Amino acid sequence: MIKKLDKLIIKAFWQPFVLTLAVVIFIFLMRLILVYFADLFGKDLGIEVYFELFFYFSLITIPIALPLAMLLSTLMTYGKLGEFFELTAIKSAGISITRAMQPMFVITVFISVFAFWFNNVALPWANLKGYRLLYDIKTTKTTLNIKEGIFYNDLPGYSIKVSKKYADNKTLKNIVIFDHTKNDGNKHLTLADSALMYTIMDKQYLIFELFNGNDYVEDADKTSNTNQTDMVTHAFTKSKVVMSLAAFDMHKTEEEQFKHYQMMRSYDELAKDADSLKRDFNRIKENFYDNSRSYYLFEMNRLPLPLTEEQKKLKKMKMSSVDSLIKKRDNRTANPFQVLDFAISQTNNVLSFAESNVSALKSKDEDFRKTNLEWHHKFTNAIAVFVMFLIGAPLGGIIKKGGFGLPVVIAIVFFILMYVMTQQGDKAAKESRVIVQIGAWLSNTVLFLIGLYFLNKAKNDSRLFESDAYIVYFNQAKESFKKLKFSKRFFNN
């Protein structure tokens, strides 16, 4: 019976889990399209490029989708068991709610382990490939679009203007072409009464077939400085201008330019990066005194013995610059403002040095916190799957509702709660308002305690979400209030 029960629960779990996972991934892909719509489309890149991009970002959204899918599917599984009194029958057979959750507990452990592996291995790879491809698409120029009456300058080396563009998108009227390919200014101008525009060789080249026009070339004779500039004019009835469309091709950026981002690093790489940043931070602090000594000039007077360690260090410093100033002062030949200007200059140098060190320390500390935070999220994203199971399974047994009604509402509420706490915890950690461990684990800790509360309620057959229970509590409170009011009136009389 126990094995049949386990199979029943697992079978009821997989269908909503896979469906929810697919729906959440689809929603996040729609969000990607809405955010980057202007950058993604209108560039004639081919459908295979977009399929590749959506594949990578589907993988990127899996760590976010897994906790929500786990929460909703467990809510629906145990809610359906409760709705059709199967959970009541299980309890009447002497099987506790915790034992009924055991098969899902095992499944959740496996999914959590998979989530950790995915966050550590597959996610950095998907982030690197996906964001590199997104960058390449964003930096690719839009498809050739010459408008009437406006100079078009997106073709490198050319500036083009047409007065009329017909509906076939090929026939042009009154065309002006400035050729800047030699970077010598507006010295080559072509005017034509009409033209045909089309591409060849799989859209690698753009052809302007010109009719009834003139070609003007301003040719400076460089053999003599006294010669005036010549203008060469060539009239034609038909001519062709060939332009390369290589600027509209998508160029692949080297992946090395993106590998240093934290989201594209594995668990081990993040740990090494954090150690390196910590060493650099400590090195800047430790070397601050020695590096700042060159900015300070001291006139040493006789000091009382024994000297402190700080006084010994000061005594060993070079005094050449100070000595020269002292000699000038003693000979009364130095301008007093010269000494003051020198002191102000040294003070500004010290302030600039200190500010640069503070800026470097802040930068290292910020990078260290981001790296450490990403390292913790390798674990928190995996544990979030288990935490959502701990909320969803007992809560489903309490509400006793299956389907996509109330479970969806509750799942969305807890998912938003998790997302908001995660974002706020990360922000507080990056701004040094809390330590990184608290910021990273805040969401999981709070939701884990909520899950324990629901588990305790489910074990005690709580009627937490049944309106009848609250009506009974309200009537009891009402009766108690009436008795208290009667007692006060009786004693007053």
Rosetta blueprint (number, residue, H / E / L):
1 M L
2 I H
3 K H
4 K H
5 L H
6 D H
7 K H
8 L H
9 I H
10 I H
11 K H
12 A H
13 F H
14 W H
15 Q H
16 P H
17 F H
18 V H
19 L H
20 T H
21 L H
22 A H
23 V H
24 V H
25 I H
26 F H
27 I H
28 F H
29 L H
30 M H
31 R H
32 L H
33 I H
34 L H
35 V H
36 Y L
37 F H
38 A H
39 D H
40 L H
41 F L
42 G L
43 K L
44 D L
45 L L
46 G L
47 I H
48 E H
49 V H
50 Y H
51 F H
52 E H
53 L H
54 F H
55 F H
56 Y H
57 F H
58 S H
59 L H
60 I H
61 T H
62 I H
63 P H
64 I H
65 A H
66 L H
67 P H
68 L H
69 A H
70 M H
71 L H
72 L H
73 S H
74 T H
75 L H
76 M H
77 T H
78 Y H
79 G H
80 K H
81 L H
82 G H
83 E H
84 F L
85 F L
86 E H
87 L H
88 T H
89 A H
90 I H
91 K H
92 S H
93 A L
94 G L
95 I L
96 S L
97 I H
98 T H
99 R H
100 A H
101 M L
102 Q H
103 P H
104 M H
105 F H
106 V H
107 I H
108 T H
109 V H
110 F H
111 I H
112 S H
113 V H
114 F H
115 A H
116 F H
117 W H
118 F H
119 N H
120 N H
121 V H
122 A H
123 L H
124 P H
125 W H
126 A H
127 N H
128 L H
129 K H
130 G H
131 Y H
132 R H
133 L H
134 L H
135 Y H
136 D H
137 I H
138 K H
139 T H
140 T L
141 K L
142 T L
143 T L
144 L L
145 N L
146 I L
147 K L
148 E E
149 G L
150 I L
151 F L
152 Y E
153 N L
154 D L
155 L L
156 P L
157 G L
158 Y E
159 S E
160 I E
161 K E
162 V E
163 S E
164 K E
165 K E
166 Y L
167 A L
168 D L
169 N L
170 K L
171 T E
172 L E
173 K E
174 N E
175 I E
176 V E
177 I E
178 F E
179 D E
180 H L
181 T L
182 K L
183 N L
184 D L
185 G L
186 N L
187 K L
188 H E
189 L E
190 T E
191 L E
192 A E
193 D E
194 S E
195 A E
196 L E
197 M E
198 Y E
199 T E
200 I E
201 M L
202 D L
203 K L
204 Q L
205 Y E
206 L E
207 I E
208 F E
209 E E
210 L E
211 F E
212 N E
213 G E
214 N E
215 D E
216 Y E
217 V E
218 E E
219 D E
220 A L
221 D L
222 K L
223 T L
224 S L
225 N L
226 T L
227 N L
228 Q L
229 T L
230 D E
231 M E
232 V E
233 T E
234 H E
235 A E
236 F E
237 T E
238 K E
239 S E
240 K E
241 V E
242 V E
243 M E
244 S E
245 L L
246 A H
247 A H
248 F H
249 D L
250 M L
251 H L
252 K L
253 T L
254 E L
255 E H
256 E H
257 Q H
258 F L
259 K L
260 H L
261 Y L
262 Q H
263 M H
264 M H
265 R L
266 S L
267 Y H
268 D H
269 E H
270 L H
271 A H
272 K H
273 D H
274 A H
275 D H
276 S H
277 L H
278 K H
279 R H
280 D H
281 F H
282 N H
283 R H
284 I H
285 K H
286 E H
287 N L
288 F H
289 Y H
290 D H
291 N H
292 S H
293 R H
294 S H
295 Y H
296 Y L
297 L L
298 F L
299 E L
300 M L
301 N L
302 R L
303 L L
304 P L
305 L L
306 P L
307 L L
308 T L
309 E H
310 E H
311 Q H
312 K H
313 K H
314 L H
315 K H
316 K L
317 M L
318 K L
319 M L
320 S H
321 S H
322 V H
323 D H
324 S H
325 L H
326 I H
327 K H
328 K H
329 R H
330 D H
331 N L
332 R L
333 T L
334 A L
335 N L
336 P H
337 F H
338 Q H
339 V H
340 L H
341 D H
342 F H
343 A H
344 I H
345 S H
346 Q H
347 T H
348 N H
349 N H
350 V H
351 L H
352 S H
353 F H
354 A H
355 E H
356 S H
357 N H
358 V H
359 S H
360 A H
361 L H
362 K H
363 S H
364 K H
365 D H
366 E H
367 D H
368 F H
369 R H
370 K H
371 T H
372 N H
373 L H
374 E H
375 W H
376 H H
377 H H
378 K H
379 F H
380 T H
381 N H
382 A H
383 I H
384 A H
385 V H
386 F H
387 V H
388 M H
389 F H
390 L H
391 I H
392 G H
393 A H
394 P H
395 L H
396 G H
397 G H
398 I H
399 I H
400 K L
401 K L
402 G L
403 G L
404 F L
405 G L
406 L H
407 P H
408 V H
409 V H
410 I H
411 A H
412 I H
413 V H
414 F H
415 F H
416 I H
417 L H
418 M H
419 Y H
420 V H
421 M H
422 T H
423 Q H
424 Q H
425 G H
426 D H
427 K H
428 A H
429 A H
430 K H
431 E L
432 S L
433 R L
434 V L
435 I L
436 V H
437 Q H
438 I H
439 G H
440 A H
441 W H
442 L H
443 S H
444 N H
445 T H
446 V H
447 L H
448 F H
449 L H
450 I H
451 G H
452 L H
453 Y H
454 F H
455 L H
456 N H
457 K H
458 A H
459 K H
460 N L
461 D L
462 S L
463 R L
464 L L
465 F L
466 E L
467 S H
468 D H
469 A H
470 Y H
471 I H
472 V H
473 Y H
474 F H
475 N H
476 Q H
477 A H
478 K H
479 E H
480 S H
481 F H
482 K H
483 K H
484 L H
485 K H
486 F H
487 S H
488 K H
489 R H
490 F H
491 F H
492 N H
493 N L
